[in-house]
């Protein structure tokens, strides 16, 4: 799975080149390589990994290859771009990797859940799953009932990712940000990450940069308030551990 | 990211379960069938939090089973592109490492020395959906991403 996936793991700009390489691996003459092998790209296994590119990018890959002075045969690689094999190597050129490095940082949160869903922060989930877990502890006397593995993993994850004492306090701090153009997904990200500085927030949630002038002040205040809640939690933990030392 | 969502499912029940506890039997069957599963659209169903509505049952022709449309609320977990997650490293190989965040596995192509059980903060840059699994790729190459703690320092 990893091997197959690794072909798809490469950056979007290499997507077409990879598709053409696979075409040539199949042993078919790659005369149609100018048209990308969309079938491969749209295969459900690689859905989302590799993005379809317009033809312009494909050509620009060839151009980039000719510009970057790698090894000899640049001109030939351009001519043979149709064959696909060389184009894959050309696509491995510097331009491809730097383009992907830039785009990774700028990848914005892409939420497409149905409209009747509510986002839950890790702290809220931890509390919710704690209740269910206690319920289950009573019911688990019945040997037929067993909690699925994903419940335990998700519960563990929510507990460990929770930096705060109560979900209510976090909600109170972060809800006012909605007035300043911060949407639910972004609020949830801020709560889950538990950032310490404002720069961290903008680096990790790049979509907030768009309305930076509007939301910078409120986010700074929210961060200070969250830091207090975090401090309260660590004090609580210290107190409880001190109890055992005595 | 976790979501609270209302889903609907058609549950089939054999007539031997009919009686005063029909509803309870239906709910336990629902929990058994749905909890722990994964769908491409909604992600992993972590836990069912409540049943909103159980519709009228329809007897299926030929079998005698009855189909009930059930609306239920549940907590789902689904990773999204662009999301920042804190994950625990489960396996390291030459190409990079695998990390786990809740029920989801994430692969990061990386060449920094990293140990199993380290905690890392990563950004999801791609997702793939199978029939029963969601798999992601991530990166730790951006600002404020990377190893949070090593297993030695964790205690």
Interface residues (C-beta under 8 A of the other chain):
Chain A: X1 X2 X5 X6 X8 X9 X44 X45 X46 X47 X48 X49 X101 X104 X105 X107 X108 X109 X110 X111 X112 X113 X114 X116 X117 X118 X119 X120 X121 X122 X124 X125 X128 X129 X132 X145 X147 X148 X149 X150 X151 X153 X154 X155 X156 X157 X158 X160 X161 X185 X188 X189 X192 X193 X195 X200 X203 X204 X205
Chain B: X1 X2 X3 X4 X5 X6 X28 X35 X36 X38 X41 X42 X44 X45 X46 X47 X49 X75 X76 X77 X78 X80 X81 X82 X83 X84 X86 X93 X95 X100 X101 X102 X103 X107 X109 X121 X123 X125 X126 X127 X128 X129 X130 X135 X137 X139 X141 X142 X143 X144 X145
